[in-house]
Amino acid sequence: MAAYSEDDARSVREFLASEKRRQDRLLRQQNRSESEVQYWTDVLQFCDLLSLYLCCGSQESVEFQQRIGPKGETVRLQVKDAAFALSPALFAKEVELSVEAHPYPAETGGPSITIRWRVR
């Protein structure tokens, strides 16, 4: 925050304090521990990152910097035999993921397509 003006730095501090109070309130409203909530938040964020990577169409191997799982490992993704292989493996068996893609803008009237990925 050293690069912010004093007003901006105060606004950021106020936001962070408000967000901490909001998260504490939400944590009290359910029966999971803070570490369990953090774990599942990390999993959700990783799934979001993985879906963005798959949707961008890249076929390059990548190591995601986010650390997840009980060992806090980074996850690698490689293309092998026309499927994406995760290391360490996150699924017990190969899964197929898909999304229906619609043209944009919708006025173009083009047909939608289904994009599929095999992930193991």
N, CA, C and O atoms as CSV, one atom per row, in Angstrom:
chain,resi,resn,atom,element,x,y,z
A,1,MET,N,N,0.822,-1.200,0.000
A,1,MET,CA,C,0.000,0.000,0.000
A,1,MET,C,C,0.859,1.254,0.000
A,1,MET,O,O,0.331,2.366,0.000
A,2,ALA,N,N,2.181,1.088,0.000
A,2,ALA,CA,C,3.066,2.250,0.024
A,2,ALA,C,C,2.902,3.119,-1.218
A,2,ALA,O,O,3.182,4.316,-1.173
A,3,ALA,N,N,2.452,2.531,-2.328
A,3,ALA,CA,C,2.301,3.299,-3.565
A,3,ALA,C,C,0.976,4.046,-3.618
A,3,ALA,O,O,0.778,4.885,-4.498
A,4,TYR,N,N,0.061,3.756,-2.688
A,4,TYR,CA,C,-1.246,4.415,-2.677
A,4,TYR,C,C,-1.166,5.762,-1.966
A,4,TYR,O,O,-0.299,5.995,-1.124
A,5,SER,N,N,-2.099,6.641,-2.334
A,5,SER,CA,C,-2.238,7.872,-1.554
A,5,SER,C,C,-2.765,7.484,-0.173
A,5,SER,O,O,-3.248,6.367,0.010
A,6,GLU,N,N,-2.679,8.376,0.778
A,6,GLU,CA,C,-3.163,8.061,2.134
A,6,GLU,C,C,-4.651,7.738,2.113
A,6,GLU,O,O,-5.091,6.830,2.818
A,7,ASP,N,N,-5.439,8.468,1.313
A,7,ASP,CA,C,-6.879,8.184,1.210
A,7,ASP,C,C,-7.121,6.800,0.627
A,7,ASP,O,O,-7.967,6.059,1.127
A,8,ASP,N,N,-6.386,6.440,-0.428
A,8,ASP,CA,C,-6.544,5.116,-1.032
A,8,ASP,C,C,-6.117,4.016,-0.063
A,8,ASP,O,O,-6.778,2.984,0.048
A,9,ALA,N,N,-5.005,4.247,0.637
A,9,ALA,CA,C,-4.526,3.254,1.599
A,9,ALA,C,C,-5.558,3.057,2.707
A,9,ALA,O,O,-5.787,1.927,3.138
A,10,ARG,N,N,-6.181,4.133,3.173
A,10,ARG,CA,C,-7.225,4.028,4.203
A,10,ARG,C,C,-8.417,3.246,3.653
A,10,ARG,O,O,-8.976,2.398,4.349
A,11,SER,N,N,-8.806,3.524,2.416
A,11,SER,CA,C,-9.919,2.796,1.796
A,11,SER,C,C,-9.616,1.302,1.701
A,11,SER,O,O,-10.489,0.473,1.956
A,12,VAL,N,N,-8.392,0.963,1.337
A,12,VAL,CA,C,-8.003,-0.449,1.243
A,12,VAL,C,C,-8.042,-1.096,2.624
A,12,VAL,O,O,-8.552,-2.207,2.769
A,13,ARG,N,N,-7.508,-0.416,3.643
A,13,ARG,CA,C,-7.531,-0.959,5.009
A,13,ARG,C,C,-8.961,-1.159,5.497
A,13,ARG,O,O,-9.272,-2.173,6.123
A,14,GLU,N,N,-9.829,-0.194,5.212
A,14,GLU,CA,C,-11.242,-0.307,5.604
A,14,GLU,C,C,-11.904,-1.487,4.895
A,14,GLU,O,O,-12.658,-2.242,5.510
A,15,PHE,N,N,-11.621,-1.646,3.598
A,15,PHE,CA,C,-12.184,-2.774,2.865
A,15,PHE,C,C,-11.712,-4.095,3.465
A,15,PHE,O,O,-12.519,-4.998,3.686
A,16,LEU,N,N,-10.409,-4.216,3.730
A,16,LEU,CA,C,-9.876,-5.457,4.279
A,16,LEU,C,C,-10.481,-5.764,5.646
A,16,LEU,O,O,-10.803,-6.918,5.930
A,17,ALA,N,N,-10.637,-4.763,6.484
A,17,ALA,CA,C,-11.245,-4.971,7.804
A,17,ALA,C,C,-12.709,-5.385,7.660
A,17,ALA,O,O,-13.172,-6.284,8.361
A,18,SER,N,N,-13.430,-4.736,6.759
A,18,SER,CA,C,-14.830,-5.074,6.512
A,18,SER,C,C,-14.957,-6.507,5.977
A,18,SER,O,O,-15.840,-7.259,6.391
A,19,GLU,N,N,-14.078,-6.863,5.070
A,19,GLU,CA,C,-14.106,-8.216,4.489
A,19,GLU,C,C,-13.795,-9.265,5.557
A,19,GLU,O,O,-14.406,-10.333,5.563
A,20,LYS,N,N,-12.863,-8.979,6.453
A,20,LYS,CA,C,-12.536,-9.912,7.541
A,20,LYS,C,C,-13.752,-10.100,8.446
A,20,LYS,O,O,-14.066,-11.226,8.833
A,21,ARG,N,N,-14.436,-9.009,8.785
A,21,ARG,CA,C,-15.642,-9.120,9.629
A,21,ARG,C,C,-16.718,-9.935,8.910
A,21,ARG,O,O,-17.388,-10.758,9.534
A,22,ARG,N,N,-16.891,-9.711,7.595
A,22,ARG,CA,C,-17.891,-10.452,6.832
A,22,ARG,C,C,-17.565,-11.942,6.815
A,22,ARG,O,O,-18.449,-12.775,7.016
A,23,GLN,N,N,-16.305,-12.277,6.576
A,23,GLN,CA,C,-15.912,-13.680,6.539
A,23,GLN,C,C,-16.066,-14.332,7.906
A,23,GLN,O,O,-16.509,-15.478,7.995
A,24,ASP,N,N,-15.709,-13.620,8.975
A,24,ASP,CA,C,-15.888,-14.157,10.335
A,24,ASP,C,C,-17.366,-14.419,10.625
A,24,ASP,O,O,-17.711,-15.441,11.218
A,25,ARG,N,N,-18.243,-13.493,10.205
A,25,ARG,CA,C,-19.688,-13.667,10.411
A,25,ARG,C,C,-20.190,-14.890,9.651
A,25,ARG,O,O,-20.956,-15.686,10.195
A,26,LEU,N,N,-19.771,-15.042,8.416
A,26,LEU,CA,C,-20.195,-16.194,7.618
A,26,LEU,C,C,-19.662,-17.499,8.189
A,26,LEU,O,O,-20.358,-18.513,8.172
A,27,LEU,N,N,-18.446,-17.483,8.690
A,27,LEU,CA,C,-17.859,-18.681,9.295
A,27,LEU,C,C,-18.656,-19.123,10.517
A,27,LEU,O,O,-18.838,-20.321,10.735
A,28,ARG,N,N,-19.130,-18.174,11.313
A,28,ARG,CA,C,-19.924,-18.516,12.504
A,28,ARG,C,C,-21.287,-19.095,12.140
A,28,ARG,O,O,-21.903,-19.775,12.961
A,29,GLN,N,N,-21.769,-18.839,10.922
A,29,GLN,CA,C,-23.104,-19.285,10.512
A,29,GLN,C,C,-23.134,-20.704,9.962
A,29,GLN,O,O,-24.196,-21.170,9.548
A,30,GLN,N,N,-22.020,-21.398,9.943
A,30,GLN,CA,C,-22.010,-22.768,9.438
A,30,GLN,C,C,-21.144,-23.626,10.359
A,30,GLN,O,O,-20.511,-23.109,11.279
A,31,ASN,N,N,-21.116,-24.930,10.111
A,31,ASN,CA,C,-20.495,-25.840,11.081
A,31,ASN,C,C,-19.122,-26.363,10.662
A,31,ASN,O,O,-18.647,-27.337,11.246
A,32,ARG,N,N,-18.485,-25.767,9.698
A,32,ARG,CA,C,-17.159,-26.210,9.274
A,32,ARG,C,C,-16.085,-25.342,9.930
A,32,ARG,O,O,-16.315,-24.178,10.258
A,33,SER,N,N,-14.913,-25.936,10.110
A,33,SER,CA,C,-13.805,-25.177,10.690
A,33,SER,C,C,-13.257,-24.199,9.658
A,33,SER,O,O,-13.500,-24.337,8.459
A,34,GLU,N,N,-12.518,-23.217,10.143
A,34,GLU,CA,C,-11.927,-22.232,9.239
A,34,GLU,C,C,-10.982,-22.903,8.250
A,34,GLU,O,O,-10.964,-22.542,7.073
A,35,SER,N,N,-10.187,-23.887,8.715
A,35,SER,CA,C,-9.256,-24.564,7.808
A,35,SER,C,C,-9.999,-25.383,6.760
A,35,SER,O,O,-9.547,-25.472,5.618
A,36,GLU,N,N,-11.136,-25.985,7.129
A,36,GLU,CA,C,-11.919,-26.743,6.157
A,36,GLU,C,C,-12.531,-25.803,5.101
A,36,GLU,O,O,-12.541,-26.121,3.912
A,37,VAL,N,N,-13.032,-24.665,5.540
A,37,VAL,CA,C,-13.579,-23.683,4.603
A,37,VAL,C,C,-12.468,-23.194,3.667
A,37,VAL,O,O,-12.691,-23.054,2.465
A,38,GLN,N,N,-11.289,-22.936,4.206
A,38,GLN,CA,C,-10.168,-22.485,3.381
A,38,GLN,C,C,-9.777,-23.551,2.369
A,38,GLN,O,O,-9.505,-23.236,1.211
A,39,TYR,N,N,-9.747,-24.817,2.796
A,39,TYR,CA,C,-9.410,-25.916,1.891
A,39,TYR,C,C,-10.382,-25.951,0.710
A,39,TYR,O,O,-9.954,-26.006,-0.443
A,40,TRP,N,N,-11.695,-25.919,0.994
A,40,TRP,CA,C,-12.683,-26.008,-0.084
A,40,TRP,C,C,-12.705,-24.752,-0.946
A,40,TRP,O,O,-13.032,-24.822,-2.131
A,41,THR,N,N,-12.364,-23.616,-0.372
A,41,THR,CA,C,-12.222,-22.393,-1.170
A,41,THR,C,C,-11.054,-22.541,-2.134
A,41,THR,O,O,-11.148,-22.143,-3.295
A,42,ASP,N,N,-9.951,-23.113,-1.654
A,42,ASP,CA,C,-8.791,-23.353,-2.514
A,42,ASP,C,C,-9.143,-24.318,-3.647
A,42,ASP,O,O,-8.736,-24.113,-4.790
A,43,VAL,N,N,-9.896,-25.367,-3.328
A,43,VAL,CA,C,-10.313,-26.329,-4.352
A,43,VAL,C,C,-11.175,-25.636,-5.401
A,43,VAL,O,O,-10.975,-25.836,-6.599
A,44,LEU,N,N,-12.132,-24.824,-4.959
A,44,LEU,CA,C,-12.998,-24.102,-5.884
A,44,LEU,C,C,-12.187,-23.156,-6.772
A,44,LEU,O,O,-12.428,-23.077,-7.976
A,45,GLN,N,N,-11.235,-22.448,-6.187
A,45,GLN,CA,C,-10.396,-21.541,-6.969
A,45,GLN,C,C,-9.555,-22.316,-7.982
A,45,GLN,O,O,-9.356,-21.860,-9.108
A,46,PHE,N,N,-9.064,-23.487,-7.581
A,46,PHE,CA,C,-8.290,-24.295,-8.523
A,46,PHE,C,C,-9.174,-24.770,-9.678
A,46,PHE,O,O,-8.753,-24.723,-10.834
A,47,CYS,N,N,-10.382,-25.223,-9.383
A,47,CYS,CA,C,-11.301,-25.664,-10.435
A,47,CYS,C,C,-11.593,-24.517,-11.403
A,47,CYS,O,O,-11.677,-24.729,-12.613
A,48,ASP,N,N,-11.744,-23.323,-10.881
A,48,ASP,CA,C,-11.969,-22.147,-11.727
A,48,ASP,C,C,-10.763,-21.912,-12.633
A,48,ASP,O,O,-10.922,-21.666,-13.829
A,49,LEU,N,N,-9.579,-21.984,-12.076
A,49,LEU,CA,C,-8.354,-21.788,-12.851
A,49,LEU,C,C,-8.212,-22.872,-13.922
A,49,LEU,O,O,-7.868,-22.575,-15.066
A,50,LEU,N,N,-8.477,-24.120,-13.553
A,50,LEU,CA,C,-8.388,-25.225,-14.506
A,50,LEU,C,C,-9.381,-25.030,-15.646
A,50,LEU,O,O,-9.037,-25.246,-16.808
A,51,SER,N,N,-10.607,-24.624,-15.329
A,51,SER,CA,C,-11.609,-24.429,-16.379
A,51,SER,C,C,-11.200,-23.288,-17.319
A,51,SER,O,O,-11.407,-23.384,-18.529
A,52,LEU,N,N,-10.632,-22.228,-16.785
A,52,LEU,CA,C,-10.160,-21.134,-17.634
A,52,LEU,C,C,-9.040,-21.603,-18.560
A,52,LEU,O,O,-8.992,-21.234,-19.734
A,53,TYR,N,N,-8.147,-22.417,-18.015
A,53,TYR,CA,C,-7.047,-22.937,-18.828
A,53,TYR,C,C,-7.581,-23.820,-19.951
A,53,TYR,O,O,-7.170,-23.677,-21.102
A,54,LEU,N,N,-8.491,-24.727,-19.622
A,54,LEU,CA,C,-9.046,-25.614,-20.645
A,54,LEU,C,C,-9.796,-24.826,-21.709
A,54,LEU,O,O,-9.652,-25.099,-22.900
A,55,CYS,N,N,-10.590,-23.858,-21.291
A,55,CYS,CA,C,-11.390,-23.079,-22.240
A,55,CYS,C,C,-10.542,-22.196,-23.148
A,55,CYS,O,O,-10.985,-21.845,-24.241
A,56,CYS,N,N,-9.343,-21.830,-22.729
A,56,CYS,CA,C,-8.498,-20.982,-23.580
A,56,CYS,C,C,-7.938,-21.766,-24.755
A,56,CYS,O,O,-7.427,-21.170,-25.704
A,57,GLY,N,N,-8.024,-23.094,-24.711
A,57,GLY,CA,C,-7.608,-23.915,-25.833
A,57,GLY,C,C,-6.140,-24.278,-25.878
A,57,GLY,O,O,-5.684,-24.865,-26.859
A,58,SER,N,N,-5.396,-23.948,-24.852
A,58,SER,CA,C,-3.971,-24.263,-24.848
A,58,SER,C,C,-3.751,-25.776,-24.771
A,58,SER,O,O,-4.521,-26.493,-24.131
A,59,GLN,N,N,-2.706,-26.244,-25.421
A,59,GLN,CA,C,-2.295,-27.644,-25.366
A,59,GLN,C,C,-0.921,-27.771,-24.705
A,59,GLN,O,O,-0.305,-28.836,-24.734
A,60,GLU,N,N,-0.454,-26.681,-24.115
A,60,GLU,CA,C,0.870,-26.658,-23.503
A,60,GLU,C,C,0.829,-27.242,-22.091
A,60,GLU,O,O,-0.164,-27.099,-21.378
A,61,SER,N,N,1.904,-27.892,-21.705
A,61,SER,CA,C,2.032,-28.351,-20.328
A,61,SER,C,C,2.158,-27.133,-19.425
A,61,SER,O,O,2.727,-26.113,-19.811
A,62,VAL,N,N,1.622,-27.254,-18.224
A,62,VAL,CA,C,1.633,-26.117,-17.312
A,62,VAL,C,C,1.705,-26.627,-15.880
A,62,VAL,O,O,1.227,-27.718,-15.572
A,63,GLU,N,N,2.305,-25.827,-15.015
A,63,GLU,CA,C,2.281,-26.100,-13.574
A,63,GLU,C,C,1.548,-24.941,-12.925
A,63,GLU,O,O,1.990,-23.794,-12.991
A,64,PHE,N,N,0.421,-25.255,-12.296
A,64,PHE,CA,C,-0.360,-24.231,-11.610
A,64,PHE,C,C,0.335,-23.894,-10.298
A,64,PHE,O,O,0.743,-24.792,-9.562
A,65,GLN,N,N,0.469,-22.620,-10.008
A,65,GLN,CA,C,1.207,-22.192,-8.820
A,65,GLN,C,C,0.411,-22.329,-7.529
A,65,GLN,O,O,0.982,-22.348,-6.439
A,66,GLN,N,N,-0.914,-22.425,-7.655
A,66,GLN,CA,C,-1.741,-22.571,-6.456
A,66,GLN,C,C,-1.452,-23.924,-5.808
A,66,GLN,O,O,-1.380,-24.939,-6.500
A,67,ARG,N,N,-1.291,-23.943,-4.516
A,67,ARG,CA,C,-1.016,-25.181,-3.773
A,67,ARG,C,C,-2.309,-25.660,-3.134
A,67,ARG,O,O,-2.960,-24.931,-2.385
A,68,ILE,N,N,-2.671,-26.909,-3.449
A,68,ILE,CA,C,-3.904,-27.462,-2.882
A,68,ILE,C,C,-3.642,-28.867,-2.364
A,68,ILE,O,O,-2.586,-29.453,-2.604
A,69,GLY,N,N,-4.611,-29.383,-1.662
A,69,GLY,CA,C,-4.523,-30.742,-1.146
A,69,GLY,C,C,-3.828,-30.790,0.189
A,69,GLY,O,O,-3.266,-29.796,0.650
A,70,PRO,N,N,-3.868,-31.963,0.814
A,70,PRO,CA,C,-3.302,-32.095,2.163
A,70,PRO,C,C,-1.798,-31.872,2.215
A,70,PRO,O,O,-1.264,-31.505,3.261
A,71,LYS,N,N,-1.116,-32.087,1.106
A,71,LYS,CA,C,0.336,-31.898,1.077
A,71,LYS,C,C,0.732,-30.536,0.515
A,71,LYS,O,O,1.920,-30.220,0.443
A,72,GLY,N,N,-0.244,-29.731,0.118
A,72,GLY,CA,C,0.047,-28.409,-0.418
A,72,GLY,C,C,0.876,-28.445,-1.678
A,72,GLY,O,O,1.767,-27.616,-1.863
A,73,GLU,N,N,0.590,-29.406,-2.552
A,73,GLU,CA,C,1.369,-29.567,-3.772
A,73,GLU,C,C,0.857,-28.661,-4.893
A,73,GLU,O,O,-0.318,-28.296,-4.927
A,74,THR,N,N,1.761,-28.309,-5.805
A,74,THR,CA,C,1.322,-27.677,-7.033
A,74,THR,C,C,0.854,-28.793,-7.962
A,74,THR,O,O,1.261,-29.944,-7.806
A,75,VAL,N,N,0.012,-28.458,-8.913
A,75,VAL,CA,C,-0.542,-29.441,-9.837
A,75,VAL,C,C,-0.002,-29.163,-11.229
A,75,VAL,O,O,0.000,-28.024,-11.696
A,76,ARG,N,N,0.454,-30.220,-11.882
A,76,ARG,CA,C,0.929,-30.119,-13.267
A,76,ARG,C,C,-0.133,-30.683,-14.196
A,76,ARG,O,O,-0.854,-31.614,-13.839
A,77,LEU,N,N,-0.221,-30.116,-15.381
A,77,LEU,CA,C,-1.163,-30.574,-16.399
A,77,LEU,C,C,-0.382,-30.794,-17.693
A,77,LEU,O,O,0.338,-29.911,-18.159
A,78,GLN,N,N,-0.540,-31.979,-18.258
A,78,GLN,CA,C,0.117,-32.317,-19.516
A,78,GLN,C,C,-0.884,-32.983,-20.442
A,78,GLN,O,O,-1.834,-33.617,-19.984
A,79,VAL,N,N,-0.673,-32.841,-21.747
A,79,VAL,CA,C,-1.496,-33.555,-22.713
A,79,VAL,C,C,-0.825,-34.894,-22.982
A,79,VAL,O,O,0.337,-34.957,-23.384
A,80,LYS,N,N,-1.592,-35.980,-22.749
A,80,LYS,CA,C,-1.095,-37.332,-22.994
A,80,LYS,C,C,-2.211,-38.146,-23.615
A,80,LYS,O,O,-3.307,-38.231,-23.060
A,81,ASP,N,N,-1.938,-38.743,-24.765
A,81,ASP,CA,C,-2.921,-39.614,-25.431
A,81,ASP,C,C,-4.271,-38.923,-25.596
A,81,ASP,O,O,-5.303,-39.501,-25.257
A,82,ALA,N,N,-4.278,-37.715,-26.103
A,82,ALA,CA,C,-5.495,-36.946,-26.381
A,82,ALA,C,C,-6.318,-36.646,-25.125
A,82,ALA,O,O,-7.515,-36.372,-25.210
A,83,ALA,N,N,-5.673,-36.699,-23.974
A,83,ALA,CA,C,-6.349,-36.346,-22.718
A,83,ALA,C,C,-5.405,-35.465,-21.909
A,83,ALA,O,O,-4.195,-35.464,-22.131
A,84,PHE,N,N,-5.971,-34.723,-20.974
A,84,PHE,CA,C,-5.172,-33.921,-20.060
A,84,PHE,C,C,-4.880,-34.760,-18.826
A,84,PHE,O,O,-5.797,-35.292,-18.200
A,85,ALA,N,N,-3.615,-34.879,-18.479
A,85,ALA,CA,C,-3.211,-35.659,-17.316
A,85,ALA,C,C,-2.766,-34.707,-16.213
A,85,ALA,O,O,-1.890,-33.867,-16.418
A,86,LEU,N,N,-3.380,-34.849,-15.037
A,86,LEU,CA,C,-3.027,-34.041,-13.875
A,86,LEU,C,C,-2.070,-34.830,-12.993
A,86,LEU,O,O,-2.248,-36.029,-12.781
A,87,SER,N,N,-1.061,-34.149,-12.488
A,87,SER,CA,C,-0.115,-34.786,-11.582
A,87,SER,C,C,0.145,-33.845,-10.409
A,87,SER,O,O,0.621,-32.730,-10.621
A,88,PRO,N,N,-0.151,-34.258,-9.187
A,88,PRO,CA,C,-0.721,-35.543,-8.819
A,88,PRO,C,C,-2.151,-35.680,-9.335
A,88,PRO,O,O,-2.836,-34.686,-9.579
A,89,ALA,N,N,-2.587,-36.927,-9.495
A,89,ALA,CA,C,-3.937,-37.197,-9.992
A,89,ALA,C,C,-4.965,-36.648,-9.004
A,89,ALA,O,O,-4.854,-36.874,-7.799
A,90,LEU,N,N,-5.958,-35.932,-9.513
A,90,LEU,CA,C,-6.996,-35.361,-8.644
A,90,LEU,C,C,-8.299,-36.138,-8.727
A,90,LEU,O,O,-9.187,-35.951,-7.895
A,91,PHE,N,N,-8.422,-37.004,-9.720
A,91,PHE,CA,C,-9.639,-37.791,-9.899
A,91,PHE,C,C,-9.286,-39.267,-9.787
A,91,PHE,O,O,-8.195,-39.681,-10.180
A,92,ALA,N,N,-10.208,-40.059,-9.251
A,92,ALA,CA,C,-9.975,-41.491,-9.092
A,92,ALA,C,C,-9.924,-42.206,-10.441
A,92,ALA,O,O,-9.272,-43.242,-10.573
A,93,LYS,N,N,-10.611,-41.653,-11.440
A,93,LYS,CA,C,-10.592,-42.224,-12.783
A,93,LYS,C,C,-10.727,-41.081,-13.774
A,93,LYS,O,O,-10.966,-39.936,-13.391
A,94,GLU,N,N,-10.573,-41.404,-15.052
A,94,GLU,CA,C,-10.703,-40.381,-16.078
A,94,GLU,C,C,-12.116,-39.808,-16.079
A,94,GLU,O,O,-13.096,-40.539,-15.940
A,95,VAL,N,N,-12.206,-38.481,-16.237
A,95,VAL,CA,C,-13.506,-37.805,-16.296
A,95,VAL,C,C,-13.592,-37.050,-17.614
A,95,VAL,O,O,-12.579,-36.685,-18.209
A,96,GLU,N,N,-14.818,-36.827,-18.052
A,96,GLU,CA,C,-15.034,-35.985,-19.225
A,96,GLU,C,C,-15.741,-34.726,-18.768
A,96,GLU,O,O,-16.781,-34.786,-18.111
A,97,LEU,N,N,-15.175,-33.600,-19.117
A,97,LEU,CA,C,-15.762,-32.304,-18.805
A,97,LEU,C,C,-16.239,-31.694,-20.111
A,97,LEU,O,O,-15.608,-31.871,-21.152
A,98,SER,N,N,-17.354,-30.976,-20.057
A,98,SER,CA,C,-17.845,-30.341,-21.282
A,98,SER,C,C,-18.554,-29.040,-20.941
A,98,SER,O,O,-18.997,-28.810,-19.815
A,99,VAL,N,N,-18.639,-28.201,-21.964
A,99,VAL,CA,C,-19.345,-26.932,-21.840
A,99,VAL,C,C,-19.981,-26.639,-23.191
A,99,VAL,O,O,-19.387,-26.900,-24.238
A,100,GLU,N,N,-21.181,-26.101,-23.160
A,100,GLU,CA,C,-21.837,-25.693,-24.397
A,100,GLU,C,C,-21.473,-24.239,-24.665
A,100,GLU,O,O,-21.676,-23.366,-23.821
A,101,ALA,N,N,-20.935,-23.996,-25.848
A,101,ALA,CA,C,-20.482,-22.656,-26.218
A,101,ALA,C,C,-21.458,-22.057,-27.225
A,101,ALA,O,O,-21.821,-22.698,-28.212
A,102,HIS,N,N,-21.869,-20.840,-26.969
A,102,HIS,CA,C,-22.791,-20.112,-27.842
A,102,HIS,C,C,-22.044,-18.976,-28.524
A,102,HIS,O,O,-21.163,-18.369,-27.914
A,103,PRO,N,N,-22.375,-18.676,-29.777
A,103,PRO,CA,C,-21.682,-17.575,-30.464
A,103,PRO,C,C,-21.993,-16.234,-29.808
A,103,PRO,O,O,-23.060,-16.037,-29.227
A,104,TYR,N,N,-21.042,-15.327,-29.914
A,104,TYR,CA,C,-21.240,-13.978,-29.399
A,104,TYR,C,C,-20.883,-13.005,-30.510
A,104,TYR,O,O,-19.842,-13.185,-31.142
A,105,PRO,N,N,-21.648,-12.035,-30.769
A,105,PRO,CA,C,-22.954,-11.760,-30.166
A,105,PRO,C,C,-24.012,-12.745,-30.666
A,105,PRO,O,O,-23.882,-13.342,-31.735
A,106,ALA,N,N,-25.044,-12.890,-29.869
A,106,ALA,CA,C,-26.093,-13.873,-30.161
A,106,ALA,C,C,-26.783,-13.597,-31.487
A,106,ALA,O,O,-27.330,-14.511,-32.103
A,107,GLU,N,N,-26.763,-12.349,-31.931
A,107,GLU,CA,C,-27.451,-11.985,-33.175
A,107,GLU,C,C,-26.828,-12.653,-34.395
A,107,GLU,O,O,-27.458,-12.695,-35.452
A,108,THR,N,N,-25.614,-13.173,-34.278
A,108,THR,CA,C,-24.981,-13.807,-35.435
A,108,THR,C,C,-25.721,-15.078,-35.842
A,108,THR,O,O,-25.608,-15.525,-36.984
A,109,GLY,N,N,-26.473,-15.655,-34.918
A,109,GLY,CA,C,-27.314,-16.799,-35.233
A,109,GLY,C,C,-26.560,-18.088,-35.486
A,109,GLY,O,O,-27.161,-19.067,-35.928
A,110,GLY,N,N,-25.283,-18.122,-35.225
A,110,GLY,CA,C,-24.521,-19.350,-35.423
A,110,GLY,C,C,-24.933,-20.421,-34.422
A,110,GLY,O,O,-25.468,-20.114,-33.358
A,111,PRO,N,N,-24.683,-21.666,-34.766
A,111,PRO,CA,C,-25.069,-22.758,-33.859
A,111,PRO,C,C,-24.135,-22.835,-32.655
A,111,PRO,O,O,-22.974,-22.432,-32.724
A,112,SER,N,N,-24.654,-23.352,-31.572
A,112,SER,CA,C,-23.801,-23.586,-30.412
A,112,SER,C,C,-23.015,-24.874,-30.649
A,112,SER,O,O,-23.407,-25.721,-31.451
A,113,ILE,N,N,-21.911,-25.001,-29.944
A,113,ILE,CA,C,-21.111,-26.224,-30.017
A,113,ILE,C,C,-20.813,-26.696,-28.609
A,113,ILE,O,O,-20.809,-25.905,-27.665
A,114,THR,N,N,-20.565,-27.986,-28.471
A,114,THR,CA,C,-20.173,-28.530,-27.181
A,114,THR,C,C,-18.675,-28.836,-27.245
A,114,THR,O,O,-18.213,-29.546,-28.138
A,115,ILE,N,N,-17.939,-28.300,-26.302
A,115,ILE,CA,C,-16.495,-28.522,-26.207
A,115,ILE,C,C,-16.274,-29.533,-25.093
A,115,ILE,O,O,-16.811,-29.372,-23.997
A,116,ARG,N,N,-15.493,-30.569,-25.358
A,116,ARG,CA,C,-15.256,-31.639,-24.375
A,116,ARG,C,C,-13.760,-31.817,-24.111
A,116,ARG,O,O,-12.922,-31.617,-24.991
A,117,TRP,N,N,-13.459,-32.197,-22.882
A,117,TRP,CA,C,-12.086,-32.518,-22.497
A,117,TRP,C,C,-12.103,-33.807,-21.696
A,117,TRP,O,O,-13.008,-34.034,-20.894
A,118,ARG,N,N,-11.110,-34.646,-21.910
A,118,ARG,CA,C,-10.894,-35.818,-21.063
A,118,ARG,C,C,-9.761,-35.457,-20.107
A,118,ARG,O,O,-8.695,-35.007,-20.527
A,119,VAL,N,N,-10.006,-35.661,-18.835
A,119,VAL,CA,C,-9.023,-35.312,-17.801
A,119,VAL,C,C,-8.831,-36.518,-16.905
A,119,VAL,O,O,-9.796,-37.135,-16.452
A,120,ARG,N,N,-7.569,-36.847,-16.656
A,120,ARG,CA,C,-7.279,-37.953,-15.735
A,120,ARG,C,C,-6.207,-37.545,-14.757
A,120,ARG,O,O,-5.821,-38.338,-13.898
